[in-house]
């Protein structure tokens, strides 16, 4: 399942989170998502989307 966010800022945030996780693998995902929300001025709904999709993706990759 791919992530298909709407809105350019949300797309940029997803890419940024991915890059940040690559360069700082020990950093907690929730903290990275919160940083992305501030950096890209995302709404609480966008933050919720990122949390659901990225955390869900992380959970599936562990299985």
Residue frames as a rotation matrix with the C-alpha (Angstrom) as fourth column:
UNK 1
0.588 0.809 0.000 0.00
0.809 -0.588 0.000 0.00
0.000 0.000 -1.000 0.00
UNK 2
-0.453 -0.750 0.483 1.46
0.746 -0.615 -0.256 3.37
0.489 0.244 0.837 -1.01
UNK 3
-0.209 0.326 -0.922 1.00
0.659 -0.650 -0.379 6.70
-0.723 -0.686 -0.078 0.65
UNK 4
-0.376 0.180 0.909 -0.99
0.822 -0.389 0.416 9.12
0.429 0.903 -0.001 -1.52
UNK 5
-0.282 0.271 -0.920 -1.22
0.694 -0.604 -0.391 12.37
-0.662 -0.749 -0.017 0.41
UNK 6
0.433 0.428 0.793 -3.02
0.824 -0.544 -0.157 15.34
0.365 0.722 -0.589 -1.04
UNK 7
0.997 -0.068 -0.022 -1.39
-0.056 -0.936 0.347 18.73
-0.044 -0.345 -0.938 -0.90
UNK 8
0.506 -0.863 0.006 2.17
-0.022 -0.020 -1.000 19.68
0.862 0.506 -0.029 -1.73
UNK 9
0.010 -0.521 0.854 3.19
-0.908 -0.363 -0.210 20.39
0.419 -0.773 -0.477 1.88
UNK 10
0.612 0.276 0.741 2.06
-0.618 0.751 0.231 16.95
-0.493 -0.599 0.631 2.98
UNK 11
0.949 -0.314 -0.042 3.97
0.190 0.671 -0.716 15.31
0.253 0.671 0.696 0.12
UNK 12
0.211 -0.910 0.358 7.08
-0.360 -0.412 -0.837 17.27
0.909 0.047 -0.415 1.07
UNK 13
0.193 -0.070 0.979 6.64
-0.981 -0.003 0.193 16.24
-0.011 -0.998 -0.069 4.70
UNK 14
0.931 0.170 0.324 6.44
-0.177 0.984 -0.008 12.55
-0.320 -0.050 0.946 3.77
UNK 15
0.677 -0.736 0.007 9.66
0.252 0.224 -0.941 12.84
0.692 0.639 0.337 1.76
UNK 16
0.078 -0.648 0.758 11.34
-0.672 -0.595 -0.440 14.78
0.736 -0.475 -0.482 4.56
UNK 17
0.535 0.187 0.824 10.32
-0.790 0.456 0.410 12.20
-0.299 -0.870 0.392 7.18
UNK 18
0.985 -0.164 0.058 11.69
0.174 0.904 -0.390 9.43
0.012 0.394 0.919 4.96
UNK 19
0.360 -0.902 0.240 15.02
0.072 -0.230 -0.971 11.23
0.930 0.367 -0.017 4.51
UNK 20
0.123 -0.270 0.955 15.23
-0.891 -0.454 -0.013 12.11
0.437 -0.849 -0.296 8.20
UNK 21
0.811 0.223 0.541 14.65
-0.466 0.805 0.368 8.46
-0.353 -0.550 0.757 9.16
UNK 22
0.838 -0.544 -0.043 17.40
0.338 0.581 -0.741 7.41
0.428 0.606 0.671 6.75
UNK 23
0.044 -0.885 0.463 19.96
-0.027 -0.464 -0.885 9.84
0.999 0.026 -0.044 8.20
UNK 24
-0.571 -0.163 0.804 18.83
-0.777 -0.207 -0.594 9.54
0.263 -0.965 -0.008 11.84
UNK 25
-0.242 0.524 -0.817 17.58
-0.156 0.810 0.566 5.95
0.958 0.264 -0.114 12.20
UNK 26
-0.691 -0.083 -0.718 17.68
0.625 0.431 -0.651 6.06
0.364 -0.899 -0.246 16.00
UNK 27
-0.921 0.374 0.109 15.30
-0.389 -0.863 -0.323 9.00
-0.027 -0.340 0.940 16.23
UNK 28
-0.575 0.776 0.260 11.77
0.378 0.533 -0.757 8.13
-0.726 -0.337 -0.599 17.31
UNK 29
-0.654 0.346 0.672 9.28
0.714 -0.009 0.700 8.26
0.248 0.938 -0.242 14.43
UNK 30
0.427 0.877 -0.219 6.71
0.901 -0.394 0.181 10.25
0.073 -0.274 -0.959 16.38
UNK 31
0.193 -0.451 -0.871 9.30
0.376 -0.786 0.491 12.95
-0.906 -0.422 0.018 17.10
UNK 32
-0.835 -0.505 0.218 10.25
0.353 -0.190 0.916 13.10
-0.422 0.842 0.337 13.41
UNK 33
-0.242 0.842 0.481 6.58
0.894 0.001 0.448 13.42
0.377 0.539 -0.753 12.44
UNK 34
0.573 0.449 -0.686 6.10
0.728 -0.662 0.175 16.26
-0.375 -0.600 -0.707 14.92
UNK 35
-0.309 -0.770 -0.559 9.13
0.237 -0.631 0.739 18.07
-0.921 0.096 0.377 13.52
UNK 36
-0.813 0.042 0.581 7.76
0.582 0.051 0.812 17.66
0.004 0.998 -0.066 10.00
UNK 37
0.205 0.978 0.043 4.42
0.964 -0.209 0.163 19.14
0.168 0.008 -0.986 11.06
UNK 38
0.453 -0.132 -0.882 6.14
0.380 -0.866 0.325 22.24
-0.807 -0.482 -0.342 12.41
UNK 39
-0.570 -0.817 -0.082 8.53
0.221 -0.248 0.943 22.52
-0.791 0.520 0.322 9.47
UNK 40
-0.892 0.248 0.377 5.80
0.395 0.026 0.918 22.24
0.218 0.968 -0.122 6.84
UNK 41
-0.812 0.579 0.073 3.05
-0.543 -0.704 -0.458 23.97
-0.214 -0.412 0.886 8.86
UNK 42
-0.718 0.536 -0.444 0.71
0.080 0.697 0.713 20.98
0.691 0.477 -0.543 8.68
UNK 43
0.000 0.839 0.544 -2.74
-0.808 -0.320 0.495 20.83
0.590 -0.440 0.678 10.21
UNK 44
-0.328 -0.031 0.944 -3.67
-0.790 0.557 -0.256 18.43
-0.517 -0.830 -0.207 13.02
UNK 45
0.748 0.636 0.192 -5.49
-0.397 0.659 -0.639 16.33
-0.533 0.401 0.745 10.40
UNK 46
0.612 -0.616 -0.496 -2.32
-0.518 0.162 -0.840 16.10
0.597 0.771 -0.220 8.34
UNK 47
-0.390 -0.756 0.525 -0.36
-0.899 0.188 -0.396 15.09
0.200 -0.626 -0.753 11.43
UNK 48
0.153 0.561 0.814 -2.96
-0.628 0.691 -0.358 12.41
-0.763 -0.456 0.457 12.15
UNK 49
0.923 0.178 -0.341 -2.61
-0.385 0.451 -0.806 11.15
0.010 0.875 0.485 8.57
UNK 50
0.135 -0.964 -0.227 1.17
-0.703 0.068 -0.708 10.96
0.698 0.255 -0.669 8.87
UNK 51
-0.408 -0.260 0.875 0.99
-0.878 0.376 -0.297 9.15
-0.252 -0.889 -0.382 12.18
UNK 52
0.501 0.688 0.525 -1.53
-0.490 0.725 -0.483 6.61
-0.713 -0.016 0.701 10.94
UNK 53
0.948 -0.040 -0.315 0.16
-0.276 0.388 -0.880 5.86
0.157 0.921 0.357 7.63
UNK 54
0.135 -0.987 -0.090 3.79
-0.656 -0.021 -0.754 6.00
0.743 0.161 -0.650 8.64
UNK 55
-0.357 -0.219 0.908 3.36
-0.890 0.376 -0.259 4.18
-0.285 -0.900 -0.329 11.93
UNK 56
0.663 0.650 0.371 1.17
-0.446 0.741 -0.502 1.60
-0.601 0.168 0.781 10.18
UNK 57
0.761 -0.447 -0.470 3.84
-0.400 0.248 -0.883 1.15
0.511 0.860 0.010 7.50
UNK 58
-0.261 -0.893 0.366 6.49
-0.859 0.042 -0.510 0.70
0.440 -0.447 -0.778 10.20
UNK 59
0.000 0.361 0.933 4.37
-0.766 0.599 -0.232 -1.89
-0.642 -0.715 0.277 11.98
UNK 60
0.917 0.398 -0.026 3.91
-0.306 0.661 -0.685 -3.89
-0.255 0.636 0.728 8.75
UNK 61
0.443 -0.819 -0.364 7.62
-0.543 0.078 -0.836 -3.84
0.713 0.568 -0.410 7.96
UNK 62
-0.317 -0.543 0.778 8.38
-0.948 0.206 -0.243 -5.40
-0.028 -0.814 -0.580 11.36
UNK 63
0.473 0.634 0.612 6.19
-0.618 0.734 -0.283 -8.42
-0.628 -0.244 0.739 10.64
